Amino acid sequence: MNQLAVVTGGGSGVGQATVLALVNAGWSVVALGRRRSALEETRSLAGASADRVTVIECDIAQQESVREVGRRIEAEMGTVEVLVNAAGTNAPQRALEVLSDVDYRAMMDTNLNGAYYCVQAFLPGMRNRGSGTIVNIISDAGKQASPKAGPAYVMSKFGLAGLTQAINAEERARGVRAIGIFPGDINTPLLNRRPVVPDEVARARMMQPEDIAACVLLAVQLPSRAVIEELIIRPR
């Protein structure tokens, strides 16, 4: 098995924590994100293992950019065994009465369409090899709508849950499995985009990005005969 993983949103939050967890577990990881400076910070945090982190600027909302990155990775590094879709966004003005078309499209493009583009870029290689794991970081808003999340975010996350199910329905016979992780509140930079930003006391009670990264490792390290199709995790 080629120990190569791709993680979107690799410059911060759950994506960054996942990159570091995979590297520490012996994987080579490609971290994708829009800001090179953030990706370079992730690589520096890998310390002595930084040489196993490759950073590539990529806006996953742009389908052709994702396709090009997919071709580049396969040509230069080989086929990808693990894809983690961790990139996500929301907007401060998120309720139905204030949600703008621009913010709506941005959420759908990043949270759902971007994940789909990445799946389509890396799934053929997994299919041809007969093995692969796709982990989608969803949200408990993908199980139950809430005013806290906002409708566009909820819609995108319900869609991502559907994509996860569709991958398993179509690809399990070809050795590919998909896992949907549905976290509750996590202390990540995305909290800064809430209408009311949580204070440090509230953030301390939340899960931390490394908690979700540990779930990713659990899913990835399971024997290939098993799959965690859905994992809901919330603060204790």
Backbone bond lengths (Angstrom), bond angles and torsions (degrees), N, CA, C in turn:
res aa  C-N    CA-C-N  psi(-1)  N-CA   C-N-CA  omega(-1)  CA-C   N-CA-C  phi
1 M - - - 1.465 - - 1.522 109.79 -
2 N 1.330 115.73 133.04 1.459 120.84 176.83 1.530 108.49 -78.22
3 Q 1.329 117.88 114.68 1.463 122.60 -175.14 1.526 109.90 -80.47
4 L 1.328 115.42 60.11 1.459 121.37 -178.01 1.525 109.33 -119.17
5 A 1.334 115.61 128.21 1.462 121.62 -179.95 1.512 109.98 -125.28
6 V 1.320 116.07 150.60 1.461 123.38 172.73 1.519 107.62 -119.56
7 V 1.339 116.18 132.39 1.465 121.51 -179.81 1.515 108.36 -126.85
8 T 1.326 117.36 122.50 1.466 120.51 175.15 1.526 109.35 -86.22
9 G 1.322 115.99 158.37 1.460 119.61 -176.19 1.514 111.83 63.85
10 G 1.324 116.48 32.90 1.463 121.39 -172.12 1.509 115.91 -74.52
11 G 1.328 117.41 -1.01 1.455 119.65 -176.39 1.509 115.03 -92.03
12 S 1.330 118.73 -7.63 1.469 119.64 -177.96 1.516 110.17 -163.93
13 G 1.326 115.98 169.27 1.452 122.71 170.28 1.511 114.39 55.97
14 V 1.327 115.58 -137.90 1.460 121.49 -176.77 1.522 111.00 -63.30
15 G 1.324 117.60 -37.91 1.462 120.29 179.15 1.512 111.60 -60.77
16 Q 1.318 116.26 -46.78 1.466 120.20 179.23 1.527 111.03 -62.49
17 A 1.324 116.94 -46.18 1.462 120.76 179.71 1.521 111.33 -61.61
18 T 1.327 117.33 -35.94 1.455 121.42 179.78 1.518 111.35 -69.47
19 V 1.324 116.93 -42.34 1.464 119.90 175.37 1.527 110.28 -54.86
20 L 1.323 116.65 -48.60 1.465 120.69 -176.77 1.523 111.43 -66.66
21 A 1.334 117.39 -38.84 1.463 120.31 179.62 1.525 110.97 -65.40
22 L 1.328 116.85 -42.32 1.462 119.93 179.72 1.523 111.42 -66.55
23 V 1.320 116.56 -42.08 1.466 119.93 178.69 1.515 110.36 -61.89
24 N 1.322 116.86 -43.66 1.463 120.35 179.08 1.524 112.24 -64.43
25 A 1.331 116.07 -23.62 1.468 120.76 178.23 1.524 112.25 -89.29
26 G 1.327 116.92 3.29 1.454 120.50 174.14 1.508 116.45 102.52
27 W 1.330 117.39 5.07 1.455 120.86 -179.35 1.522 111.16 -85.57
28 S 1.323 115.62 153.30 1.452 122.09 162.77 1.525 106.85 -91.54
29 V 1.331 116.76 135.73 1.461 120.03 -170.80 1.525 110.68 -131.07
30 V 1.328 114.86 134.92 1.464 121.34 169.62 1.519 107.17 -101.04
31 A 1.324 116.54 119.00 1.464 122.13 178.77 1.521 108.67 -97.99
32 L 1.323 116.28 120.94 1.460 121.84 178.57 1.521 110.06 -104.56
33 G 1.323 116.03 144.86 1.457 121.00 177.14 1.511 110.01 -177.47
34 R 1.316 115.96 170.43 1.467 120.23 -177.22 1.518 113.27 -85.12
35 R 1.346 117.17 -23.53 1.469 119.70 -174.63 1.523 109.84 -113.43
36 R 1.323 115.27 114.49 1.462 119.15 -177.83 1.530 111.69 -62.93
37 S 1.324 116.69 -36.45 1.465 119.16 -178.41 1.529 110.84 -60.73
38 A 1.330 116.69 -40.53 1.463 120.27 178.55 1.524 110.80 -67.52
39 L 1.317 117.24 -40.28 1.456 120.66 178.69 1.524 111.26 -64.88
40 E 1.325 116.30 -39.50 1.473 119.91 177.94 1.527 110.81 -65.07
41 E 1.329 116.89 -33.85 1.464 119.85 175.41 1.520 110.47 -63.01
42 T 1.322 116.61 -42.15 1.462 120.08 176.94 1.519 110.55 -59.48
43 R 1.308 116.30 -45.42 1.462 119.13 -179.63 1.521 111.00 -62.09
44 S 1.318 117.43 -40.95 1.466 119.69 -179.72 1.529 111.39 -64.12
45 L 1.343 116.94 -33.51 1.455 120.49 179.18 1.521 112.34 -68.36
46 A 1.333 117.05 -17.81 1.458 120.29 178.03 1.523 112.56 -73.63
47 G 1.323 117.50 -10.84 1.457 121.88 174.29 1.513 112.86 60.62
48 A 1.330 115.42 -125.06 1.463 120.68 -176.53 1.523 112.30 -65.73
49 S 1.321 117.46 -16.78 1.469 121.37 -179.93 1.521 112.52 -97.01
50 A 1.321 117.14 10.25 1.470 120.90 -175.31 1.519 112.73 -60.01
51 D 1.327 116.89 -25.68 1.466 118.94 -179.33 1.523 112.19 -69.47
52 R 1.338 117.67 -11.37 1.462 121.05 177.48 1.521 112.32 -99.29
53 V 1.322 116.26 9.14 1.463 121.39 175.26 1.525 108.99 -111.12
54 T 1.314 117.07 120.49 1.459 122.81 174.95 1.520 107.73 -107.83
55 V 1.312 117.06 131.25 1.461 120.24 -179.22 1.531 109.24 -110.19
56 I 1.320 115.36 135.18 1.465 121.47 179.26 1.520 108.31 -136.21
57 E 1.319 116.16 124.20 1.466 119.98 174.04 1.522 109.30 -70.87
58 C 1.316 115.51 129.46 1.459 119.74 179.97 1.521 109.27 -160.80
59 D 1.303 116.81 127.50 1.458 122.16 171.87 1.518 106.70 -90.80
60 I 1.340 117.23 105.27 1.456 119.75 -173.36 1.529 112.78 -67.86
61 A 1.333 117.32 -12.00 1.462 120.05 176.17 1.529 112.00 -73.46
62 Q 1.345 117.02 -11.02 1.459 122.32 -179.82 1.527 108.94 -102.28
63 Q 1.310 117.00 105.53 1.458 121.45 -171.29 1.525 112.87 -58.47
64 E 1.320 117.58 -43.34 1.461 119.06 -177.11 1.530 110.87 -67.82
65 S 1.330 117.61 -33.80 1.470 120.36 175.99 1.522 110.66 -63.12
66 V 1.330 116.45 -41.08 1.467 120.17 178.71 1.524 110.24 -65.27
67 R 1.316 117.11 -42.88 1.458 120.09 178.34 1.521 111.34 -59.50
68 E 1.327 116.23 -44.31 1.460 120.34 -179.08 1.524 110.97 -64.46
69 V 1.317 116.96 -42.63 1.466 120.40 177.85 1.530 110.31 -63.10
70 G 1.334 116.73 -41.05 1.458 119.78 177.64 1.519 112.02 -59.95
71 R 1.329 116.76 -44.11 1.465 120.43 178.22 1.513 111.38 -63.88
72 R 1.327 115.69 -40.35 1.471 120.49 -179.09 1.528 111.11 -64.75
73 I 1.313 117.10 -45.25 1.462 120.56 -178.24 1.524 110.46 -63.47
74 E 1.316 116.76 -45.48 1.466 119.43 -178.98 1.519 111.18 -64.20
75 A 1.332 117.32 -39.18 1.464 120.55 -178.76 1.519 111.83 -69.65
76 E 1.324 117.14 -37.68 1.465 120.77 -173.31 1.522 113.85 -95.02
77 M 1.345 116.95 -25.99 1.460 119.26 -171.50 1.522 114.05 -127.18
78 G 1.308 118.15 -14.10 1.451 120.93 -179.26 1.520 111.66 102.58
79 T 1.317 115.45 -174.94 1.451 120.13 -176.62 1.525 111.50 -75.36
80 V 1.304 115.04 148.29 1.463 122.52 -176.82 1.522 109.34 -90.43
81 E 1.331 116.39 130.09 1.457 121.73 178.62 1.517 112.26 -90.45
82 V 1.340 116.37 -33.75 1.466 121.36 -176.23 1.525 109.99 -131.10
83 L 1.317 115.60 131.90 1.470 122.50 171.25 1.518 107.79 -119.78
84 V 1.334 116.02 126.59 1.453 121.16 175.75 1.523 108.36 -116.82
85 N 1.323 116.36 113.29 1.460 121.60 176.53 1.528 108.50 -89.57
86 A 1.340 115.24 95.33 1.465 120.82 -176.60 1.523 112.93 -110.92
87 A 1.329 118.03 -8.78 1.460 120.43 -178.89 1.527 110.35 -68.81
88 G 1.315 116.48 140.69 1.453 120.37 178.05 1.516 111.02 -165.27
89 T 1.332 115.58 157.93 1.455 119.69 -180.00 1.523 109.91 -149.01
90 N 1.322 115.44 165.48 1.453 122.86 173.73 1.522 106.72 -148.99
91 A 1.310 117.80 -177.41 1.459 121.87 -177.73 1.518 109.31 -134.57
92 P 1.340 118.19 145.40 1.468 119.93 177.55 1.525 112.17 -60.12
93 Q 1.319 117.20 -41.31 1.465 121.83 179.47 1.522 107.73 -91.36
94 R 1.341 116.68 83.50 1.455 120.40 -167.53 1.523 115.50 -113.20
95 A 1.320 118.65 -14.98 1.460 121.24 -179.48 1.532 110.24 -68.72
96 L 1.327 117.14 157.07 1.456 121.21 -177.69 1.524 112.94 -54.13
97 E 1.319 117.10 -39.15 1.461 119.66 -174.87 1.522 113.46 -74.13
98 V 1.336 117.93 -13.38 1.468 119.90 -178.42 1.523 113.22 -125.72
99 L 1.335 118.64 -5.98 1.461 121.76 -176.91 1.528 111.03 -65.76
100 S 1.330 116.20 126.41 1.461 120.52 179.54 1.524 110.20 -89.19
101 D 1.325 115.96 158.48 1.459 120.26 176.54 1.521 111.05 -62.01
102 V 1.327 116.50 -37.11 1.468 120.63 -179.58 1.524 110.39 -62.72
103 D 1.329 117.48 -47.70 1.459 120.59 -179.90 1.525 111.55 -66.54
104 Y 1.337 115.90 -38.33 1.468 119.75 177.86 1.527 110.33 -58.88
105 R 1.311 116.98 -48.99 1.465 120.26 -177.92 1.521 111.26 -66.36
106 A 1.319 117.27 -37.27 1.465 120.13 179.66 1.522 111.03 -62.61
107 M 1.333 116.23 -40.88 1.465 119.36 179.18 1.527 111.08 -67.78
108 M 1.308 117.87 -44.03 1.455 120.00 179.78 1.524 110.91 -65.49
109 D 1.339 116.46 -39.04 1.466 120.30 -178.83 1.524 111.92 -65.64
110 T 1.319 116.97 -42.84 1.464 119.72 -177.55 1.519 111.89 -81.53
111 N 1.323 116.92 -50.42 1.464 120.44 -170.96 1.527 113.66 -74.38
112 L 1.316 116.96 -32.08 1.466 120.09 -176.06 1.518 112.74 -116.99
113 N 1.329 117.21 -58.46 1.465 119.47 -176.39 1.530 111.23 -61.62
114 G 1.320 117.11 -41.90 1.461 120.39 179.97 1.513 111.98 -60.86
115 A 1.325 116.44 -42.34 1.465 119.83 177.37 1.524 110.69 -62.71
116 Y 1.334 115.78 -41.98 1.466 119.94 178.23 1.527 111.20 -61.78
117 Y 1.341 116.82 -43.64 1.461 119.73 179.27 1.530 110.69 -60.57
118 C 1.326 116.77 -40.68 1.463 119.85 -179.81 1.527 110.95 -67.60
119 V 1.317 117.24 -40.22 1.459 120.05 176.61 1.526 110.24 -59.54
120 Q 1.318 116.45 -45.68 1.461 119.61 -178.82 1.525 112.48 -67.79
121 A 1.330 116.97 -24.93 1.464 120.36 178.70 1.523 112.21 -76.28
122 F 1.347 117.11 -36.77 1.461 119.77 -171.92 1.530 114.04 -108.90
123 L 1.313 118.43 -16.63 1.459 120.60 -179.73 1.526 113.52 -63.09
124 P 1.328 120.76 -39.98 1.467 118.69 -179.66 1.521 113.50 -56.94
125 G 1.330 117.35 -39.48 1.459 119.64 178.37 1.513 111.79 -65.48
126 M 1.326 116.82 -41.39 1.469 120.74 176.98 1.523 110.48 -62.76
127 R 1.317 115.49 -43.91 1.471 121.59 -179.16 1.531 110.43 -61.23
128 N 1.328 116.56 -45.09 1.463 120.52 -178.52 1.525 111.47 -65.67
129 R 1.333 116.54 -34.36 1.462 120.76 -179.01 1.519 112.14 -82.86
130 G 1.319 116.71 -22.36 1.457 120.47 -179.72 1.506 114.29 85.13
131 S 1.342 117.30 19.53 1.465 120.35 176.47 1.520 109.79 -159.95
132 G 1.328 114.91 150.29 1.460 119.98 177.88 1.510 110.66 165.33
133 T 1.322 115.50 151.77 1.460 122.30 179.41 1.520 109.06 -129.90
134 I 1.310 116.13 128.10 1.462 122.29 176.69 1.522 107.87 -115.56
135 V 1.328 116.14 122.11 1.461 121.67 179.92 1.522 108.37 -112.70
136 N 1.310 116.44 121.05 1.459 121.83 177.53 1.522 109.40 -106.47
137 I 1.324 116.19 118.68 1.461 120.93 175.09 1.523 106.37 -82.40
138 I 1.297 117.05 108.18 1.466 121.47 -172.54 1.529 108.32 -100.08
139 S 1.293 119.45 -108.71 1.469 124.87 178.97 1.514 106.07 169.49
140 D 1.345 117.14 153.40 1.454 116.11 173.34 1.528 111.44 -68.84
141 A 1.351 116.59 -10.04 1.469 120.25 170.48 1.518 111.51 -69.77
142 G 1.334 117.40 -12.68 1.451 121.87 173.87 1.516 112.50 -85.76
143 K 1.326 116.06 1.41 1.463 122.76 174.22 1.521 111.88 -110.53
144 Q 1.327 115.53 -37.06 1.456 120.37 -176.18 1.523 109.07 -149.51
145 A 1.322 117.30 124.30 1.465 121.21 179.34 1.521 110.29 -66.25
146 S 1.332 114.55 149.02 1.461 120.29 175.38 1.519 108.65 -148.66
147 P 1.340 118.18 151.20 1.460 120.18 177.33 1.526 112.24 -60.69
148 K 1.328 116.21 -28.12 1.465 119.64 -179.29 1.522 111.95 -60.78
149 A 1.333 116.82 -36.01 1.456 120.60 -175.58 1.521 113.08 -84.74
150 G 1.322 117.44 -37.05 1.459 120.80 -176.20 1.517 111.27 89.15
151 P 1.334 118.00 151.52 1.466 121.86 -171.96 1.524 114.63 -66.47
152 A 1.324 118.88 -39.75 1.471 119.46 -177.66 1.522 110.50 -65.77
153 Y 1.324 115.99 -42.46 1.459 120.48 177.77 1.524 109.91 -62.46
154 V 1.325 116.66 -45.95 1.459 121.16 179.39 1.527 110.67 -60.30
155 M 1.310 117.34 -46.62 1.465 120.67 179.82 1.526 111.20 -59.74
156 S 1.334 116.14 -44.89 1.465 119.33 -178.72 1.520 111.21 -63.73
157 K 1.336 117.10 -36.95 1.458 120.39 -177.44 1.526 111.65 -76.63
158 F 1.334 117.87 -35.29 1.465 119.28 172.54 1.528 109.52 -62.50
159 G 1.321 116.95 -39.17 1.459 120.38 177.86 1.515 112.26 -64.24
160 L 1.333 117.06 -40.08 1.457 121.03 179.64 1.536 110.73 -66.66
161 A 1.334 116.09 -35.22 1.463 119.18 174.51 1.526 110.35 -63.28
162 G 1.326 116.67 -40.30 1.458 120.44 177.80 1.517 112.12 -65.04
163 L 1.327 116.88 -39.10 1.458 120.41 177.46 1.528 110.22 -61.55
164 T 1.331 116.44 -42.06 1.464 120.81 179.02 1.523 110.73 -59.36
165 Q 1.331 115.98 -46.86 1.461 119.77 179.11 1.523 111.67 -63.06
166 A 1.328 116.60 -38.72 1.463 120.45 -178.31 1.530 111.42 -65.98
167 I 1.332 116.50 -38.27 1.465 119.76 178.19 1.528 109.90 -60.89
168 N 1.335 116.40 -46.55 1.465 119.08 179.77 1.524 111.71 -64.69
169 A 1.328 116.45 -38.64 1.463 119.82 -179.02 1.524 111.85 -63.88
170 E 1.323 116.57 -36.60 1.458 120.31 -173.80 1.522 114.11 -96.71
171 E 1.338 117.32 -29.48 1.459 119.11 -166.90 1.526 115.23 -111.84
172 R 1.327 118.95 -9.08 1.462 118.65 -174.99 1.530 112.15 -60.71
173 A 1.312 117.78 -33.26 1.465 120.13 179.44 1.519 111.77 -68.92
174 R 1.336 116.64 -16.02 1.464 120.59 179.47 1.525 112.09 -104.42
175 G 1.331 116.45 15.17 1.463 120.19 171.90 1.511 115.23 89.06
176 V 1.332 117.97 7.59 1.469 121.13 -179.01 1.525 109.01 -106.69
177 R 1.318 116.21 135.90 1.463 121.26 179.51 1.522 109.78 -126.28
178 A 1.332 115.39 152.09 1.469 121.08 179.25 1.517 109.45 -129.74
179 I 1.319 114.42 141.35 1.460 122.35 -177.82 1.516 108.64 -125.08
180 G 1.323 116.73 130.71 1.449 121.61 173.39 1.520 109.67 -105.86
181 I 1.324 117.02 120.12 1.464 121.94 177.22 1.526 107.45 -103.77
182 F 1.337 115.89 126.99 1.459 122.69 -173.92 1.536 109.45 -115.62
183 P 1.332 118.00 84.51 1.469 119.02 -177.73 1.528 112.19 -82.74
184 G 1.336 114.61 151.52 1.455 121.09 164.77 1.519 109.61 -82.00
185 D 1.313 117.45 -148.34 1.463 121.58 -174.25 1.530 111.87 -64.48
186 I 1.337 114.68 129.16 1.460 122.21 177.78 1.528 108.08 -124.51
187 N 1.305 116.35 141.62 1.464 121.38 177.77 1.522 109.51 -80.42
188 T 1.323 116.62 88.39 1.459 122.31 178.81 1.530 109.36 -131.31
189 P 1.338 117.45 168.48 1.468 119.84 177.48 1.523 114.43 -59.14
190 L 1.333 117.84 -18.97 1.462 120.10 178.75 1.525 111.63 -62.23
191 L 1.324 117.49 -24.13 1.465 120.69 177.72 1.523 112.05 -61.48
192 N 1.329 115.98 -25.91 1.468 119.30 -179.42 1.520 112.19 -68.72
193 R 1.325 116.94 -9.87 1.459 120.80 179.04 1.520 112.50 -99.48
194 R 1.335 117.42 5.39 1.463 119.64 175.53 1.529 110.66 -72.99
195 P 1.325 117.84 152.44 1.462 120.01 176.19 1.527 112.70 -56.41
196 V 1.333 116.49 -37.85 1.462 122.07 172.79 1.514 106.77 -121.90
197 V 1.323 116.69 112.23 1.467 121.33 -174.75 1.525 109.52 -74.67
198 P 1.340 118.53 127.23 1.470 120.95 -179.80 1.526 111.33 -63.37
199 D 1.326 115.63 146.91 1.467 119.68 177.79 1.527 109.68 -84.62
200 E 1.326 116.03 179.65 1.458 120.33 -175.47 1.523 112.33 -66.26
201 V 1.313 117.35 -31.98 1.471 120.28 178.17 1.528 109.92 -63.92
202 A 1.329 116.06 -45.50 1.466 119.99 179.02 1.526 111.26 -65.33
203 R 1.315 116.46 -40.65 1.470 120.18 -179.48 1.523 111.53 -63.87
204 A 1.315 116.87 -35.00 1.465 120.46 -178.95 1.519 112.02 -66.46
205 R 1.330 116.68 -25.12 1.464 120.68 179.75 1.524 111.94 -84.04
206 M 1.307 116.60 -12.15 1.465 120.82 -178.46 1.519 110.89 -82.68
207 M 1.322 115.33 169.13 1.459 119.89 169.21 1.523 109.06 -69.10
208 Q 1.327 115.36 158.39 1.448 121.91 177.38 1.539 109.05 -107.35
209 P 1.329 117.69 157.61 1.466 119.29 -176.67 1.526 113.68 -54.23
210 E 1.326 117.44 -35.79 1.464 119.70 -178.80 1.531 112.38 -66.05
211 D 1.339 117.52 -22.61 1.466 119.97 176.09 1.529 110.26 -65.79
212 I 1.309 116.07 -40.71 1.474 120.02 179.81 1.526 109.92 -73.69
213 A 1.330 116.66 -36.50 1.469 119.94 176.40 1.520 111.01 -60.16
214 A 1.339 117.08 -35.28 1.465 120.58 177.67 1.530 110.62 -64.76
215 C 1.331 116.89 -35.27 1.467 120.65 176.06 1.525 110.61 -66.08
216 V 1.329 116.55 -39.69 1.466 120.05 177.26 1.522 110.06 -59.71
217 L 1.341 116.48 -46.67 1.461 119.83 -179.99 1.526 111.35 -60.70
218 L 1.323 116.46 -41.41 1.462 119.83 177.78 1.518 110.50 -57.06
219 A 1.311 116.54 -47.49 1.457 120.74 -177.94 1.523 111.93 -65.70
220 V 1.320 116.27 -40.72 1.462 121.27 -176.60 1.524 111.57 -71.74
221 Q 1.322 116.99 -36.24 1.462 120.58 -173.53 1.522 114.07 -86.27
222 L 1.322 117.74 -5.41 1.461 119.63 174.77 1.523 110.43 -60.66
223 P 1.340 118.02 147.30 1.465 119.55 172.50 1.522 110.76 -53.57
224 S 1.308 116.55 148.96 1.464 121.22 -174.56 1.525 112.51 -62.58
225 R 1.339 117.37 -17.50 1.469 119.80 179.85 1.522 112.69 -76.37
226 A 1.362 117.42 -7.94 1.466 121.34 -174.74 1.521 110.37 -123.55
227 V 1.327 115.02 152.95 1.461 120.20 176.93 1.525 109.39 -144.61
228 I 1.326 116.69 133.58 1.462 121.89 168.66 1.521 105.72 -89.26
229 E 1.314 117.95 102.87 1.460 119.42 -174.63 1.522 111.56 -72.45
230 E 1.342 117.28 -37.33 1.459 121.05 178.84 1.529 109.32 -141.93
231 L 1.299 115.92 138.20 1.463 121.44 177.30 1.523 108.15 -135.81
232 I 1.315 116.62 115.55 1.464 121.77 176.76 1.526 108.23 -100.50
233 I 1.310 116.88 127.13 1.461 121.51 -179.09 1.525 109.00 -135.00
234 R 1.317 115.60 131.44 1.461 120.69 -177.90 1.523 109.77 -134.32
235 P 1.318 117.32 161.37 1.463 119.49 175.72 1.521 110.68 -59.17
236 R 1.308 115.97 143.32 1.468 119.21 179.64 1.524 111.38 -70.00
